[in-house]
């Protein structure tokens, strides 16, 4: 019972990371989804390509800003650790 409770607690704690990962996946595959939808609606190839690429570019820009924010936090924590190490040397 304790193991299940521990795992559910970890899942609850990492829920925001799961949501961010899902959003990254959705934004990464959004161009393909739009292209398939337009193909199903019988649009022409040029329209499908243009709209699919445009949607994919918007998704990649959003992914860039989400990932940049994530890596910025990692870099800040590394620089803080380096400062602490230099202080204690």
PyMOL Python script that loads the backbone (N, CA, C, O; Angstrom):
from pymol import cmd

cmd.read_pdbstr("""\
ATOM      1  N   UNK A   1       0.830  -1.196   0.000  1.00  0.00           N
ATOM      2  CA  UNK A   1       0.000   0.000   0.000  1.00  0.00           C
ATOM      3  C   UNK A   1       0.875   1.260   0.000  1.00  0.00           C
ATOM      4  O   UNK A   1       0.558   2.246  -0.666  1.00  0.00           O
ATOM      5  N   UNK A   2       1.933   1.216   0.724  1.00  0.00           N
ATOM      6  CA  UNK A   2       2.830   2.356   0.827  1.00  0.00           C
ATOM      7  C   UNK A   2       3.470   2.677  -0.526  1.00  0.00           C
ATOM      8  O   UNK A   2       3.658   3.842  -0.875  1.00  0.00           O
ATOM      9  N   UNK A   3       3.799   1.632  -1.277  1.00  0.00           N
ATOM     10  CA  UNK A   3       4.421   1.825  -2.581  1.00  0.00           C
ATOM     11  C   UNK A   3       3.463   2.528  -3.536  1.00  0.00           C
ATOM     12  O   UNK A   3       3.876   3.424  -4.272  1.00  0.00           O
ATOM     13  N   UNK A   4       2.201   2.138  -3.535  1.00  0.00           N
ATOM     14  CA  UNK A   4       1.207   2.764  -4.405  1.00  0.00           C
ATOM     15  C   UNK A   4       1.001   4.225  -4.008  1.00  0.00           C
ATOM     16  O   UNK A   4       0.903   5.098  -4.870  1.00  0.00           O
ATOM     17  N   UNK A   5       0.936   4.486  -2.719  1.00  0.00           N
ATOM     18  CA  UNK A   5       0.756   5.852  -2.243  1.00  0.00           C
ATOM     19  C   UNK A   5       1.954   6.717  -2.634  1.00  0.00           C
ATOM     20  O   UNK A   5       1.791   7.876  -3.015  1.00  0.00           O
ATOM     21  N   UNK A   6       3.148   6.153  -2.537  1.00  0.00           N
ATOM     22  CA  UNK A   6       4.368   6.870  -2.905  1.00  0.00           C
ATOM     23  C   UNK A   6       4.372   7.201  -4.397  1.00  0.00           C
ATOM     24  O   UNK A   6       4.723   8.314  -4.788  1.00  0.00           O
ATOM     25  N   UNK A   7       3.983   6.234  -5.228  1.00  0.00           N
ATOM     26  CA  UNK A   7       3.954   6.449  -6.673  1.00  0.00           C
ATOM     27  C   UNK A   7       2.884   7.476  -7.064  1.00  0.00           C
ATOM     28  O   UNK A   7       3.121   8.298  -7.949  1.00  0.00           O
ATOM     29  N   UNK A   8       1.735   7.444  -6.431  1.00  0.00           N
ATOM     30  CA  UNK A   8       0.694   8.430  -6.708  1.00  0.00           C
ATOM     31  C   UNK A   8       1.131   9.831  -6.297  1.00  0.00           C
ATOM     32  O   UNK A   8       0.792  10.809  -6.963  1.00  0.00           O
ATOM     33  N   UNK A   9       1.877   9.931  -5.210  1.00  0.00           N
ATOM     34  CA  UNK A   9       2.410  11.222  -4.786  1.00  0.00           C
ATOM     35  C   UNK A   9       3.404  11.745  -5.814  1.00  0.00           C
ATOM     36  O   UNK A   9       3.381  12.929  -6.149  1.00  0.00           O
ATOM     37  N   UNK A  10       4.278  10.876  -6.319  1.00  0.00           N
ATOM     38  CA  UNK A  10       5.241  11.278  -7.342  1.00  0.00           C
ATOM     39  C   UNK A  10       4.518  11.715  -8.620  1.00  0.00           C
ATOM     40  O   UNK A  10       4.926  12.677  -9.272  1.00  0.00           O
ATOM     41  N   UNK A  11       3.459  11.011  -8.968  1.00  0.00           N
ATOM     42  CA  UNK A  11       2.675  11.361 -10.148  1.00  0.00           C
ATOM     43  C   UNK A  11       2.021  12.724  -9.979  1.00  0.00           C
ATOM     44  O   UNK A  11       1.988  13.520 -10.918  1.00  0.00           O
ATOM     45  N   UNK A  12       1.507  12.991  -8.803  1.00  0.00           N
ATOM     46  CA  UNK A  12       0.871  14.283  -8.519  1.00  0.00           C
ATOM     47  C   UNK A  12       1.901  15.408  -8.566  1.00  0.00           C
ATOM     48  O   UNK A  12       1.611  16.491  -9.074  1.00  0.00           O
ATOM     49  N   UNK A  13       3.088  15.165  -8.047  1.00  0.00           N
ATOM     50  CA  UNK A  13       4.137  16.175  -8.049  1.00  0.00           C
ATOM     51  C   UNK A  13       4.597  16.484  -9.468  1.00  0.00           C
ATOM     52  O   UNK A  13       4.844  17.643  -9.803  1.00  0.00           O
ATOM     53  N   UNK A  14       4.711  15.462 -10.297  1.00  0.00           N
ATOM     54  CA  UNK A  14       5.233  15.658 -11.653  1.00  0.00           C
ATOM     55  C   UNK A  14       4.127  15.902 -12.677  1.00  0.00           C
ATOM     56  O   UNK A  14       4.387  15.828 -13.878  1.00  0.00           O
ATOM     57  N   UNK A  15       2.925  16.184 -12.247  1.00  0.00           N
ATOM     58  CA  UNK A  15       1.802  16.384 -13.157  1.00  0.00           C
ATOM     59  C   UNK A  15       2.047  17.555 -14.107  1.00  0.00           C
ATOM     60  O   UNK A  15       1.708  17.468 -15.288  1.00  0.00           O
ATOM     61  N   UNK A  16       2.625  18.640 -13.613  1.00  0.00           N
ATOM     62  CA  UNK A  16       2.889  19.788 -14.491  1.00  0.00           C
ATOM     63  C   UNK A  16       3.901  19.425 -15.569  1.00  0.00           C
ATOM     64  O   UNK A  16       3.784  19.893 -16.702  1.00  0.00           O
ATOM     65  N   UNK A  17       4.890  18.604 -15.241  1.00  0.00           N
ATOM     66  CA  UNK A  17       5.862  18.166 -16.240  1.00  0.00           C
ATOM     67  C   UNK A  17       5.213  17.265 -17.282  1.00  0.00           C
ATOM     68  O   UNK A  17       5.570  17.317 -18.459  1.00  0.00           O
ATOM     69  N   UNK A  18       4.278  16.454 -16.863  1.00  0.00           N
ATOM     70  CA  UNK A  18       3.553  15.586 -17.793  1.00  0.00           C
ATOM     71  C   UNK A  18       2.736  16.435 -18.762  1.00  0.00           C
ATOM     72  O   UNK A  18       2.715  16.163 -19.962  1.00  0.00           O
ATOM     73  N   UNK A  19       2.068  17.452 -18.249  1.00  0.00           N
ATOM     74  CA  UNK A  19       1.271  18.354 -19.098  1.00  0.00           C
ATOM     75  C   UNK A  19       2.180  19.075 -20.090  1.00  0.00           C
ATOM     76  O   UNK A  19       1.836  19.189 -21.266  1.00  0.00           O
ATOM     77  N   UNK A  20       3.337  19.564 -19.634  1.00  0.00           N
ATOM     78  CA  UNK A  20       4.265  20.251 -20.538  1.00  0.00           C
ATOM     79  C   UNK A  20       4.770  19.304 -21.619  1.00  0.00           C
ATOM     80  O   UNK A  20       4.884  19.699 -22.779  1.00  0.00           O
ATOM     81  N   UNK A  21       5.069  18.078 -21.262  1.00  0.00           N
ATOM     82  CA  UNK A  21       5.508  17.099 -22.250  1.00  0.00           C
ATOM     83  C   UNK A  21       4.429  16.800 -23.270  1.00  0.00           C
ATOM     84  O   UNK A  21       4.715  16.658 -24.458  1.00  0.00           O
ATOM     85  N   UNK A  22       3.195  16.704 -22.817  1.00  0.00           N
ATOM     86  CA  UNK A  22       2.082  16.469 -23.734  1.00  0.00           C
ATOM     87  C   UNK A  22       1.904  17.654 -24.681  1.00  0.00           C
ATOM     88  O   UNK A  22       1.662  17.465 -25.873  1.00  0.00           O
ATOM     89  N   UNK A  23       2.023  18.871 -24.157  1.00  0.00           N
ATOM     90  CA  UNK A  23       1.905  20.054 -25.003  1.00  0.00           C
ATOM     91  C   UNK A  23       3.034  20.115 -26.030  1.00  0.00           C
ATOM     92  O   UNK A  23       2.800  20.492 -27.179  1.00  0.00           O
ATOM     93  N   UNK A  24       4.248  19.751 -25.637  1.00  0.00           N
ATOM     94  CA  UNK A  24       5.359  19.717 -26.583  1.00  0.00           C
ATOM     95  C   UNK A  24       5.073  18.732 -27.712  1.00  0.00           C
ATOM     96  O   UNK A  24       5.348  19.016 -28.877  1.00  0.00           O
ATOM     97  N   UNK A  25       4.525  17.581 -27.363  1.00  0.00           N
ATOM     98  CA  UNK A  25       4.172  16.590 -28.373  1.00  0.00           C
ATOM     99  C   UNK A  25       3.094  17.116 -29.308  1.00  0.00           C
ATOM    100  O   UNK A  25       3.194  16.952 -30.524  1.00  0.00           O
ATOM    101  N   UNK A  26       2.067  17.743 -28.755  1.00  0.00           N
ATOM    102  CA  UNK A  26       0.962  18.255 -29.563  1.00  0.00           C
ATOM    103  C   UNK A  26       1.453  19.345 -30.504  1.00  0.00           C
ATOM    104  O   UNK A  26       1.095  19.354 -31.682  1.00  0.00           O
ATOM    105  N   UNK A  27       2.272  20.268 -29.994  1.00  0.00           N
ATOM    106  CA  UNK A  27       2.784  21.338 -30.851  1.00  0.00           C
ATOM    107  C   UNK A  27       3.730  20.793 -31.913  1.00  0.00           C
ATOM    108  O   UNK A  27       3.784  21.325 -33.022  1.00  0.00           O
ATOM    109  N   UNK A  28       4.471  19.748 -31.593  1.00  0.00           N
ATOM    110  CA  UNK A  28       5.399  19.174 -32.562  1.00  0.00           C
ATOM    111  C   UNK A  28       4.674  18.457 -33.694  1.00  0.00           C
ATOM    112  O   UNK A  28       5.144  18.454 -34.832  1.00  0.00           O
ATOM    113  N   UNK A  29       3.549  17.859 -33.391  1.00  0.00           N
ATOM    114  CA  UNK A  29       2.830  17.100 -34.421  1.00  0.00           C
ATOM    115  C   UNK A  29       1.603  17.833 -34.958  1.00  0.00           C
ATOM    116  O   UNK A  29       0.796  17.242 -35.676  1.00  0.00           O
ATOM    117  N   UNK A  30       1.457  19.101 -34.621  1.00  0.00           N
ATOM    118  CA  UNK A  30       0.261  19.841 -35.039  1.00  0.00           C
ATOM    119  C   UNK A  30       0.191  20.029 -36.548  1.00  0.00           C
ATOM    120  O   UNK A  30      -0.894  19.977 -37.126  1.00  0.00           O
ATOM    121  N   UNK A  31       1.324  20.246 -37.188  1.00  0.00           N
ATOM    122  CA  UNK A  31       1.324  20.430 -38.647  1.00  0.00           C
ATOM    123  C   UNK A  31       0.833  19.198 -39.361  1.00  0.00           C
ATOM    124  O   UNK A  31       0.068  19.292 -40.321  1.00  0.00           O
ATOM    125  N   UNK A  32       1.269  18.038 -38.900  1.00  0.00           N
ATOM    126  CA  UNK A  32       0.815  16.788 -39.495  1.00  0.00           C
ATOM    127  C   UNK A  32      -0.679  16.597 -39.276  1.00  0.00           C
ATOM    128  O   UNK A  32      -1.391  16.178 -40.189  1.00  0.00           O
ATOM    129  N   UNK A  33      -1.151  16.897 -38.094  1.00  0.00           N
ATOM    130  CA  UNK A  33      -2.584  16.760 -37.814  1.00  0.00           C
ATOM    131  C   UNK A  33      -3.431  17.654 -38.682  1.00  0.00           C
ATOM    132  O   UNK A  33      -4.467  17.229 -39.193  1.00  0.00           O
ATOM    133  N   UNK A  34      -3.000  18.897 -38.855  1.00  0.00           N
ATOM    134  CA  UNK A  34      -3.748  19.829 -39.704  1.00  0.00           C
ATOM    135  C   UNK A  34      -3.710  19.370 -41.158  1.00  0.00           C
ATOM    136  O   UNK A  34      -4.716  19.448 -41.863  1.00  0.00           O
ATOM    137  N   UNK A  35      -2.544  18.891 -41.607  1.00  0.00           N
ATOM    138  CA  UNK A  35      -2.439  18.411 -42.984  1.00  0.00           C
ATOM    139  C   UNK A  35      -3.362  17.215 -43.228  1.00  0.00           C
ATOM    140  O   UNK A  35      -4.011  17.135 -44.270  1.00  0.00           O
ATOM    141  N   UNK A  36      -3.421  16.299 -42.281  1.00  0.00           N
ATOM    142  CA  UNK A  36      -4.314  15.147 -42.429  1.00  0.00           C
ATOM    143  C   UNK A  36      -5.782  15.573 -42.421  1.00  0.00           C
ATOM    144  O   UNK A  36      -6.596  15.040 -43.175  1.00  0.00           O
ATOM    145  N   UNK A  37      -6.107  16.533 -41.565  1.00  0.00           N
ATOM    146  CA  UNK A  37      -7.481  17.033 -41.516  1.00  0.00           C
ATOM    147  C   UNK A  37      -7.863  17.702 -42.828  1.00  0.00           C
ATOM    148  O   UNK A  37      -8.953  17.468 -43.351  1.00  0.00           O
ATOM    149  N   UNK A  38      -6.971  18.536 -43.365  1.00  0.00           N
ATOM    150  CA  UNK A  38      -7.263  19.208 -44.631  1.00  0.00           C
ATOM    151  C   UNK A  38      -7.360  18.206 -45.775  1.00  0.00           C
ATOM    152  O   UNK A  38      -8.172  18.378 -46.684  1.00  0.00           O
ATOM    153  N   UNK A  39      -6.539  17.165 -45.737  1.00  0.00           N
ATOM    154  CA  UNK A  39      -6.603  16.130 -46.778  1.00  0.00           C
ATOM    155  C   UNK A  39      -7.942  15.400 -46.715  1.00  0.00           C
ATOM    156  O   UNK A  39      -8.531  15.076 -47.747  1.00  0.00           O
ATOM    157  N   UNK A  40      -8.413  15.147 -45.505  1.00  0.00           N
ATOM    158  CA  UNK A  40      -9.708  14.489 -45.327  1.00  0.00           C
ATOM    159  C   UNK A  40     -10.852  15.369 -45.835  1.00  0.00           C
ATOM    160  O   UNK A  40     -11.861  14.863 -46.326  1.00  0.00           O
ATOM    161  N   UNK A  41     -10.688  16.689 -45.714  1.00  0.00           N
ATOM    162  CA  UNK A  41     -11.719  17.626 -46.166  1.00  0.00           C
ATOM    163  C   UNK A  41     -11.600  17.948 -47.659  1.00  0.00           C
ATOM    164  O   UNK A  41     -12.296  18.831 -48.161  1.00  0.00           O
ATOM    165  N   UNK A  42     -10.717  17.230 -48.371  1.00  0.00           N
ATOM    166  CA  UNK A  42     -10.566  17.311 -49.828  1.00  0.00           C
ATOM    167  C   UNK A  42     -10.004  18.648 -50.322  1.00  0.00           C
ATOM    168  O   UNK A  42     -10.398  19.131 -51.384  1.00  0.00           O
ATOM    169  N   UNK A  43      -9.081  19.249 -49.552  1.00  0.00           N
ATOM    170  CA  UNK A  43      -8.407  20.450 -50.023  1.00  0.00           C
ATOM    171  C   UNK A  43      -7.264  20.058 -50.942  1.00  0.00           C
ATOM    172  O   UNK A  43      -6.831  18.905 -50.941  1.00  0.00           O
ATOM    173  N   UNK A  44      -6.765  21.024 -51.738  1.00  0.00           N
ATOM    174  CA  UNK A  44      -5.680  20.768 -52.668  1.00  0.00           C
ATOM    175  C   UNK A  44      -4.337  20.654 -51.962  1.00  0.00           C
ATOM    176  O   UNK A  44      -4.188  21.050 -50.806  1.00  0.00           O
ATOM    177  N   UNK A  45      -3.365  20.105 -52.678  1.00  0.00           N
ATOM    178  CA  UNK A  45      -2.050  19.853 -52.110  1.00  0.00           C
ATOM    179  C   UNK A  45      -1.302  21.104 -51.709  1.00  0.00           C
ATOM    180  O   UNK A  45      -0.600  21.102 -50.697  1.00  0.00           O
ATOM    181  N   UNK A  46      -1.435  22.176 -52.478  1.00  0.00           N
ATOM    182  CA  UNK A  46      -0.737  23.422 -52.157  1.00  0.00           C
ATOM    183  C   UNK A  46      -1.263  24.029 -50.870  1.00  0.00           C
ATOM    184  O   UNK A  46      -0.492  24.502 -50.035  1.00  0.00           O
ATOM    185  N   UNK A  47      -2.564  24.014 -50.715  1.00  0.00           N
ATOM    186  CA  UNK A  47      -3.172  24.553 -49.496  1.00  0.00           C
ATOM    187  C   UNK A  47      -2.769  23.706 -48.295  1.00  0.00           C
ATOM    188  O   UNK A  47      -2.449  24.238 -47.231  1.00  0.00           O
ATOM    189  N   UNK A  48      -2.786  22.400 -48.468  1.00  0.00           N
ATOM    190  CA  UNK A  48      -2.406  21.499 -47.380  1.00  0.00           C
ATOM    191  C   UNK A  48      -0.967  21.756 -46.968  1.00  0.00           C
ATOM    192  O   UNK A  48      -0.669  21.851 -45.777  1.00  0.00           O
ATOM    193  N   UNK A  49      -0.074  21.869 -47.942  1.00  0.00           N
ATOM    194  CA  UNK A  49       1.345  22.083 -47.634  1.00  0.00           C
ATOM    195  C   UNK A  49       1.563  23.423 -46.948  1.00  0.00           C
ATOM    196  O   UNK A  49       2.266  23.499 -45.941  1.00  0.00           O
ATOM    197  N   UNK A  50       0.967  24.478 -47.485  1.00  0.00           N
ATOM    198  CA  UNK A  50       1.162  25.812 -46.926  1.00  0.00           C
ATOM    199  C   UNK A  50       0.634  25.909 -45.499  1.00  0.00           C
ATOM    200  O   UNK A  50       1.342  26.378 -44.608  1.00  0.00           O
ATOM    201  N   UNK A  51      -0.581  25.476 -45.280  1.00  0.00           N
ATOM    202  CA  UNK A  51      -1.187  25.565 -43.952  1.00  0.00           C
ATOM    203  C   UNK A  51      -0.465  24.629 -42.977  1.00  0.00           C
ATOM    204  O   UNK A  51      -0.228  25.000 -41.827  1.00  0.00           O
ATOM    205  N   UNK A  52      -0.118  23.427 -43.425  1.00  0.00           N
ATOM    206  CA  UNK A  52       0.596  22.483 -42.555  1.00  0.00           C
ATOM    207  C   UNK A  52       1.945  23.015 -42.116  1.00  0.00           C
ATOM    208  O   UNK A  52       2.318  22.891 -40.949  1.00  0.00           O
ATOM    209  N   UNK A  53       2.683  23.611 -43.053  1.00  0.00           N
ATOM    210  CA  UNK A  53       3.994  24.180 -42.707  1.00  0.00           C
ATOM    211  C   UNK A  53       3.835  25.388 -41.802  1.00  0.00           C
ATOM    212  O   UNK A  53       4.616  25.565 -40.866  1.00  0.00           O
ATOM    213  N   UNK A  54       2.844  26.217 -42.062  1.00  0.00           N
ATOM    214  CA  UNK A  54       2.604  27.395 -41.226  1.00  0.00           C
ATOM    215  C   UNK A  54       2.254  26.991 -39.792  1.00  0.00           C
ATOM    216  O   UNK A  54       2.782  27.561 -38.837  1.00  0.00           O
ATOM    217  N   UNK A  55       1.379  26.026 -39.647  1.00  0.00           N
ATOM    218  CA  UNK A  55       0.996  25.554 -38.314  1.00  0.00           C
ATOM    219  C   UNK A  55       2.194  24.914 -37.615  1.00  0.00           C
ATOM    220  O   UNK A  55       2.381  25.095 -36.412  1.00  0.00           O
ATOM    221  N   UNK A  56       2.998  24.173 -38.356  1.00  0.00           N
ATOM    222  CA  UNK A  56       4.180  23.538 -37.772  1.00  0.00           C
ATOM    223  C   UNK A  56       5.187  24.585 -37.299  1.00  0.00           C
ATOM    224  O   UNK A  56       5.796  24.417 -36.242  1.00  0.00           O
ATOM    225  N   UNK A  57       5.370  25.658 -38.063  1.00  0.00           N
ATOM    226  CA  UNK A  57       6.279  26.730 -37.649  1.00  0.00           C
ATOM    227  C   UNK A  57       5.806  27.400 -36.364  1.00  0.00           C
ATOM    228  O   UNK A  57       6.606  27.679 -35.471  1.00  0.00           O
ATOM    229  N   UNK A  58       4.518  27.654 -36.276  1.00  0.00           N
ATOM    230  CA  UNK A  58       3.971  28.255 -35.054  1.00  0.00           C
ATOM    231  C   UNK A  58       4.180  27.313 -33.870  1.00  0.00           C
ATOM    232  O   UNK A  58       4.549  27.754 -32.782  1.00  0.00           O
ATOM    233  N   UNK A  59       3.947  26.027 -34.080  1.00  0.00           N
ATOM    234  CA  UNK A  59       4.164  25.043 -33.019  1.00  0.00           C
ATOM    235  C   UNK A  59       5.613  24.962 -32.592  1.00  0.00           C
ATOM    236  O   UNK A  59       5.898  24.832 -31.401  1.00  0.00           O
ATOM    237  N   UNK A  60       6.538  25.036 -33.540  1.00  0.00           N
ATOM    238  CA  UNK A  60       7.959  24.980 -33.208  1.00  0.00           C
ATOM    239  C   UNK A  60       8.420  26.233 -32.456  1.00  0.00           C
ATOM    240  O   UNK A  60       9.277  26.154 -31.576  1.00  0.00           O
ATOM    241  N   UNK A  61       7.849  27.385 -32.805  1.00  0.00           N
ATOM    242  CA  UNK A  61       8.183  28.616 -32.077  1.00  0.00           C
ATOM    243  C   UNK A  61       7.706  28.513 -30.633  1.00  0.00           C
ATOM    244  O   UNK A  61       8.428  28.888 -29.710  1.00  0.00           O
ATOM    245  N   UNK A  62       6.499  28.009 -30.439  1.00  0.00           N
ATOM    246  CA  UNK A  62       5.985  27.823 -29.079  1.00  0.00           C
ATOM    247  C   UNK A  62       6.852  26.823 -28.320  1.00  0.00           C
ATOM    248  O   UNK A  62       7.163  27.044 -27.149  1.00  0.00           O
ATOM    249  N   UNK A  63       7.248  25.720 -28.971  1.00  0.00           N
ATOM    250  CA  UNK A  63       8.132  24.744 -28.339  1.00  0.00           C
ATOM    251  C   UNK A  63       9.463  25.374 -27.964  1.00  0.00           C
ATOM    252  O   UNK A  63      10.006  25.091 -26.896  1.00  0.00           O
ATOM    253  N   UNK A  64       9.990  26.222 -28.829  1.00  0.00           N
ATOM    254  CA  UNK A  64      11.261  26.879 -28.553  1.00  0.00           C
ATOM    255  C   UNK A  64      11.181  27.686 -27.262  1.00  0.00           C
ATOM    256  O   UNK A  64      12.064  27.589 -26.409  1.00  0.00           O
ATOM    257  N   UNK A  65      10.124  28.482 -27.120  1.00  0.00           N
ATOM    258  CA  UNK A  65       9.998  29.299 -25.924  1.00  0.00           C
ATOM    259  C   UNK A  65       9.766  28.454 -24.674  1.00  0.00           C
ATOM    260  O   UNK A  65      10.242  28.802 -23.594  1.00  0.00           O
ATOM    261  N   UNK A  66       9.044  27.358 -24.813  1.00  0.00           N
ATOM    262  CA  UNK A  66       8.840  26.473 -23.656  1.00  0.00           C
ATOM    263  C   UNK A  66      10.149  25.808 -23.245  1.00  0.00           C
ATOM    264  O   UNK A  66      10.459  25.730 -22.056  1.00  0.00           O
ATOM    265  N   UNK A  67      10.910  25.333 -24.209  1.00  0.00           N
ATOM    266  CA  UNK A  67      12.166  24.660 -23.889  1.00  0.00           C
ATOM    267  C   UNK A  67      13.238  25.646 -23.433  1.00  0.00           C
ATOM    268  O   UNK A  67      14.057  25.313 -22.576  1.00  0.00           O
ATOM    269  N   UNK A  68      13.243  26.846 -23.989  1.00  0.00           N
ATOM    270  CA  UNK A  68      14.225  27.847 -23.570  1.00  0.00           C
ATOM    271  C   UNK A  68      14.032  28.193 -22.101  1.00  0.00           C
ATOM    272  O   UNK A  68      15.005  28.355 -21.365  1.00  0.00           O
ATOM    273  N   UNK A  69      12.810  28.304 -21.684  1.00  0.00           N
ATOM    274  CA  UNK A  69      12.502  28.588 -20.288  1.00  0.00           C
ATOM    275  C   UNK A  69      12.979  27.437 -19.395  1.00  0.00           C
ATOM    276  O   UNK A  69      13.496  27.668 -18.302  1.00  0.00           O
ATOM    277  N   UNK A  70      12.804  26.210 -19.863  1.00  0.00           N
ATOM    278  CA  UNK A  70      13.235  25.038 -19.098  1.00  0.00           C
ATOM    279  C   UNK A  70      14.753  25.008 -18.954  1.00  0.00           C
ATOM    280  O   UNK A  70      15.268  24.790 -17.858  1.00  0.00           O
ATOM    281  N   UNK A  71      15.475  25.227 -20.061  1.00  0.00           N
ATOM    282  CA  UNK A  71      16.930  25.180 -20.000  1.00  0.00           C
ATOM    283  C   UNK A  71      17.509  26.366 -19.245  1.00  0.00           C
ATOM    284  O   UNK A  71      18.583  26.256 -18.654  1.00  0.00           O
ATOM    285  N   UNK A  72      16.821  27.489 -19.255  1.00  0.00           N
ATOM    286  CA  UNK A  72      17.278  28.657 -18.501  1.00  0.00           C
ATOM    287  C   UNK A  72      17.290  28.328 -17.010  1.00  0.00           C
ATOM    288  O   UNK A  72      18.224  28.701 -16.301  1.00  0.00           O
ATOM    289  N   UNK A  73      16.267  27.639 -16.536  1.00  0.00           N
ATOM    290  CA  UNK A  73      16.211  27.239 -15.131  1.00  0.00           C
ATOM    291  C   UNK A  73      17.364  26.300 -14.803  1.00  0.00           C
ATOM    292  O   UNK A  73      17.991  26.431 -13.752  1.00  0.00           O
ATOM    293  N   UNK A  74      17.646  25.355 -15.697  1.00  0.00           N
ATOM    294  CA  UNK A  74      18.741  24.412 -15.475  1.00  0.00           C
ATOM    295  C   UNK A  74      20.081  25.134 -15.412  1.00  0.00           C
ATOM    296  O   UNK A  74      20.912  24.824 -14.559  1.00  0.00           O
ATOM    297  N   UNK A  75      20.300  26.103 -16.319  1.00  0.00           N
ATOM    298  CA  UNK A  75      21.554  26.826 -16.349  1.00  0.00           C
ATOM    299  C   UNK A  75      21.724  27.676 -15.101  1.00  0.00           C
ATOM    300  O   UNK A  75      22.833  27.783 -14.576  1.00  0.00           O
ATOM    301  N   UNK A  76      20.635  28.286 -14.612  1.00  0.00           N
ATOM    302  CA  UNK A  76      20.707  29.091 -13.401  1.00  0.00           C
ATOM    303  C   UNK A  76      21.075  28.227 -12.207  1.00  0.00           C
ATOM    304  O   UNK A  76      21.882  28.638 -11.374  1.00  0.00           O
ATOM    305  N   UNK A  77      20.500  27.047 -12.112  1.00  0.00           N
ATOM    306  CA  UNK A  77      20.814  26.179 -10.978  1.00  0.00           C
ATOM    307  C   UNK A  77      22.254  25.689 -11.062  1.00  0.00           C
ATOM    308  O   UNK A  77      22.906  25.529 -10.030  1.00  0.00           O
ATOM    309  N   UNK A  78      22.767  25.445 -12.273  1.00  0.00           N
ATOM    310  CA  UNK A  78      24.163  25.043 -12.420  1.00  0.00           C
ATOM    311  C   UNK A  78      25.095  26.174 -12.026  1.00  0.00           C
ATOM    312  O   UNK A  78      26.106  25.933 -11.367  1.00  0.00           O
ATOM    313  N   UNK A  79      24.781  27.397 -12.412  1.00  0.00           N
ATOM    314  CA  UNK A  79      25.646  28.518 -12.074  1.00  0.00           C
ATOM    315  C   UNK A  79      25.649  28.758 -10.562  1.00  0.00           C
ATOM    316  O   UNK A  79      26.678  29.131 -10.000  1.00  0.00           O
ATOM    317  N   UNK A  80      24.519  28.552  -9.907  1.00  0.00           N
ATOM    318  CA  UNK A  80      24.464  28.684  -8.459  1.00  0.00           C
ATOM    319  C   UNK A  80      25.323  27.617  -7.784  1.00  0.00           C
ATOM    320  O   UNK A  80      26.003  27.903  -6.798  1.00  0.00           O
ATOM    321  N   UNK A  81      25.296  26.395  -8.304  1.00  0.00           N
ATOM    322  CA  UNK A  81      26.131  25.335  -7.754  1.00  0.00           C
ATOM    323  C   UNK A  81      27.607  25.642  -7.949  1.00  0.00           C
ATOM    324  O   UNK A  81      28.416  25.391  -7.056  1.00  0.00           O
ATOM    325  N   UNK A  82      27.964  26.184  -9.112  1.00  0.00           N
ATOM    326  CA  UNK A  82      29.361  26.548  -9.376  1.00  0.00           C
ATOM    327  C   UNK A  82      29.824  27.632  -8.423  1.00  0.00           C
ATOM    328  O   UNK A  82      30.954  27.586  -7.937  1.00  0.00           O
ATOM    329  N   UNK A  83      28.972  28.604  -8.149  1.00  0.00           N
ATOM    330  CA  UNK A  83      29.324  29.671  -7.213  1.00  0.00           C
ATOM    331  C   UNK A  83      29.559  29.104  -5.816  1.00  0.00           C
ATOM    332  O   UNK A  83      30.492  29.511  -5.124  1.00  0.00           O
ATOM    333  N   UNK A  84      28.717  28.172  -5.409  1.00  0.00           N
ATOM    334  CA  UNK A  84      28.883  27.558  -4.094  1.00  0.00           C
ATOM    335  C   UNK A  84      30.186  26.775  -4.026  1.00  0.00           C
ATOM    336  O   UNK A  84      30.891  26.825  -3.018  1.00  0.00           O
ATOM    337  N   UNK A  85      30.507  26.057  -5.087  1.00  0.00           N
ATOM    338  CA  UNK A  85      31.750  25.287  -5.118  1.00  0.00           C
ATOM    339  C   UNK A  85      32.964  26.192  -5.052  1.00  0.00           C
ATOM    340  O   UNK A  85      33.931  25.879  -4.358  1.00  0.00           O
ATOM    341  N   UNK A  86      32.928  27.309  -5.761  1.00  0.00           N
ATOM    342  CA  UNK A  86      34.056  28.235  -5.740  1.00  0.00           C
ATOM    343  C   UNK A  86      34.186  28.874  -4.369  1.00  0.00           C
ATOM    344  O   UNK A  86      35.301  29.144  -3.923  1.00  0.00           O
ATOM    345  N   UNK A  87      33.087  29.118  -3.699  1.00  0.00           N
ATOM    346  CA  UNK A  87      33.123  29.732  -2.383  1.00  0.00           C
ATOM    347  C   UNK A  87      33.768  28.809  -1.357  1.00  0.00           C
ATOM    348  O   UNK A  87      34.512  29.267  -0.490  1.00  0.00           O
ATOM    349  N   UNK A  88      33.487  27.510  -1.450  1.00  0.00           N
ATOM    350  CA  UNK A  88      33.980  26.552  -0.472  1.00  0.00           C
ATOM    351  C   UNK A  88      35.385  26.037  -0.781  1.00  0.00           C
ATOM    352  O   UNK A  88      35.956  25.315   0.036  1.00  0.00           O
ATOM    353  N   UNK A  89      35.957  26.385  -1.930  1.00  0.00           N
ATOM    354  CA  UNK A  89      37.307  25.927  -2.263  1.00  0.00           C
ATOM    355  C   UNK A  89      38.365  26.688  -1.543  1.00  0.00           C
ATOM    356  O   UNK A  89      39.552  26.415  -1.722  1.00  0.00           O
TER     357      UNK A  89
END
""", "prot")
cmd.dss("prot")
cmd.show_as("cartoon", "prot")
cmd.util.cbc("prot")
cmd.orient("prot")
